[in-house]
Amino acid sequence: MHIMELLGKSKVKVEHEMVQGASEPLIEWCPLFDKVRGIKKVTAQAAAANMEFRIKEHGLFSPRRKLEMGTFVGFGASESMMTGLEKGIIDAAVTVCDGAGTVITSNPKLVQGMGGWISGLTKTDPISEVQEGIVARGGHVLSAQDAKIDQVEGAVWAASNGYKRFAVTVADAQTAERLRELEIAAGIRIMIIGVHLTGISSKDAERLLALADIVTSCASKHIREQVKPLVQVGTAVPLFGLTQWGKELLVERAKAVEQPLLINTMQLPVLPEKKQPRPLV
């Protein structure tokens, strides 16, 4: 059994490669999914259909899981970590994958392959074929027997196995705080990347923004209101670089984006009202 939140945190349950239910989302419209998938209204049914698409086309939650794929968006968490690994800005990534849970790898293609179609994975059961594919591509599955998701334990494993400056994706402030404690204790550098932040409380947004290097805005009202970025990429569902290290990664990612870019200095964030998800939560 697997549970993933997507399209405004609709909680979708998958069993035996079939969607078994989807909760009502927190938002009604997402500019990213309107652009990419033509979804004009975000509903539980739309979330379920999008999950069915991911299962059919990309093998999510199945032994057919594709672990190598192209970029989904120009600037996403997985795309940015992929570029960071390619350019030596980070030496590993601690991320998650359905069928495996927390995964540590220095393979940029694997990072993108696992993360390109992942939203908010909250629970997953082991799938041996997926785990074998990850290992064959140079990934380490933190807890193969139960596919546990534990980003702090993943960071501990990375630090214990010689990685000195690695990225970790987090979805809450408490995990970020524990990672900063580990960073000091282990004498390493951790690039904290906040993801899946729709619905985060004002206080937790404040705590996370004080610690993260990069955050995705998702449909978060509080991230948009409180963020003071050094760099912003995108204007509808932007990614914010909060530290010099995070800024370095996003600027390096910009070099790899094939579309024309506008580079300018201005007061940030820039958030055109008509382009934001609705409603912000």
N, C-alpha and C positions, 0 to 999 in steps of 0.2 A: 504494500500500500504506500502511496506517495501523496504528499500534499504540497502544492505550490500556489502562491498568491501572485496574481497578475492582473493587468488592466484595472488599476485602482483598487488593488488588494482584494479582488474576488478570490476567495479560497476555493481552489478546485482540487477535488479528490480523484485520484486515478488508481484503478486496480485492474490488473490483467490487461493493460494497454487500453482500457476503456474509461472514459470519464464517468464517474459515479455521482457527481453532484458539484454544484458551484453556488457559492453564497453571493448575495448582492454586493456589488462594488461600492466604494466610497465616492467615486466620481462618475460623471455622466459623459465626459468627452476628453479624449487624449489626443493632442495634435500629432504625436509620433505615430500612433496606431491608425489614425485617420490617414496620414500620409503614406505609411508603409502598407497597411492592410485594408484601407478604405472603410474602417469602422467609424460610422457617424455617431453612434450612440453606444456608450459602454453599459452593458447589462450583464447579468449572470449568464444569459444564453450566449452572448458574444464572447465572454471569457471561456465558456465551455467549448465553443466552436474553435476559438483560437488555440486552445490546448489540444483539441483533436487534430488541428493542422500541424502543430509541432510534433505530435506523436507520429502522424502519417509521413510527414516530409523529412523530419530530422531524427526520428526514432527515439524521442525522449521516453524515458521510463520503459525501455524495452532493450532486448539484446541487440537490436539493430541500431543502437545509438551511434550517430555520426560524431566523431571526435575531432574532425578536421572540417572547417568550413570558412567561408569568406567573412568579411566584416558585415555586421548587421546595420550599424550606424557609424558615421565618421568618428564621433567621439562618444564612446561608451566606456564603462569600467573595464571590460575584458579587452577591448581594442587598445585602451591606454596601457594596460599591464603588458599586453603583447608587445607593443612598441618599446616599453620600458625594458623588457627583457632583451629585445633585439639590440638595443643601443647601450646596454650595460648600466642603465640608471638604477635598476634593481637586479638582484641576482636570483630571485625566486618569487613565486606568488602562492599565497595560501588562499584558496578559493573553494568552491563547492561544485559538485556535479551529481545529478540524479543517478541513482544506482550505486553511488560511491560515498556520498557525504563529503567531508572535508578532504581536500586533495592539496598536496604540495608539489610544485613542479617548477623547473627552470626552462621548460619547453614553451616558447611563445605560441607556437601553432596549437598546442594542446590547450593552453589557457583560453585562446579564442574559441577553439572547438567546443570546449566544455561550457564556456560562459555566454556565447553568442545568443543562445535561445533560452537562457535561464532567467527567471524573474526572482521572486522571493521564495526560494525552496526552504520549506520549514520542516519537512520530514521526508525521508526516502528509505526504502528497503534495499538490501544488497542485490545487485545484478552481476553475476560473475563475469559475463561476457564484457560488460562495461568496464569493470575493474581490470580485467586482463588487458583490454585495449589501452587503458590509462597507463598501466605498468609498462606495457610494450613501448609506449611513447615517452617514457622517462618520468612518469608521475608516481608519487607515493600516496596510497590511500591510507588515511590515518587509522581507520578502524574498519577493516574489510568485513569483519563478521557481522556488524550491525549497521554499517554505513552512517555512523554517527556524525552529526554536524557540530563541531566544536572548534571555533576559530582560534581560541586561546591555546588549546592543546595542539592545534596545528602549528601555531607560531612557536610553541615550545619545542616541537619536533624539528622545525626548520632551524632554530637556533642551536639545538643540540647536534645537528648534522652539518654544521659548518657554514650555514648561510648567515651573512652579516648585515645585509640591507635588503629587506624583502617587503613586498606589499601584502596586506591582509584586508580582505573585504569584511565589513561589519555592517550590521543593520540596527545597532542600538548603542547607546552611550556607555552602558556598563562594560560591554566588551572592549570598547575603545580605552576606557580607563584601566582595565586590567592589562591591556597590551602595552600601555605606556609604563606601567609598573614593571612588566617583564623586560621592556627595552632597557630600563635603568639597571635592573638586576643582572641581565645577561650581557650588557655592554654591546648592544646591537642597535641598528636603526630600523624602525618599522614604519613603512608608509601606510597609514590608515586611510582606507577608501570607504566612505560611507555610502551604502547602497540601500535601495528598497525603503525609502524614508517617507512615503506617503502616510499621513496620519500621525507622524511623530509629534509628541507634545512640545509645547513651547520650552519647558524646562529641559527636556532631553535634547532638543535641538540646540539649545545653548551649550549644554555639556559636550555634545558631539562636535560642534563647530569649534570649541576651544581646543580640541585634541586632534582632529582629523587633518590630513594633508589635502585630501580631495573629497568632495561630496557630490553626489547626484541630487538634483533638486526634486526629481519625481513630481508628485503633485502636492508637495508640502508647502503649506502657507507659511509655516514658521521658519523653515530654512530660507525661503525667499526674503522674509522680513528681517532676519537677523544676520544673514551672511555678509561678510566684508571680504570679498575675494581679491586676490592678487591677479587672477586671470579668470575669464569666463569663456567657455566655448558653447555656442548655441544660445538661442534666445527663448525657445519654446519650452524645452525640458533641458535646461542648461546643466553643464558640469562645471563645478567651481574648484579652482586651485586655491588653497588657503595658505600654503606655506611656499617658501622658495623651492623646496624639493618637489612639491606637487605642481608648482608652476613650470618647473623644468620638464617634468614628464609630459604635461599637456602641450607645451610648446613643441617638444620633440614629436609628439603625436601629430601635431599640425603639419609637420613636414611630410608626413606619410599620406595625408589626405589629398586625393587627386583633384577634388573640386577647387575652384578659385576661392581664395580667402581674403577677407578684409582684416587688416591688422591696424589698430588705432588705439590711442590712449583716451580714456574717458572715465567718468565716474561709474562704478559698478555697484550692484548688478544692473543690467539692462534687461527689462522684462516687459515687452509690449503686451498690454492687457489682452488683446484679441488672440494672441498666440498661446496663452497659458492654458493648462488643463482646467476643466471646470467641473465642479467647484474645487478650489484649493482647500485642502484639509490638513 
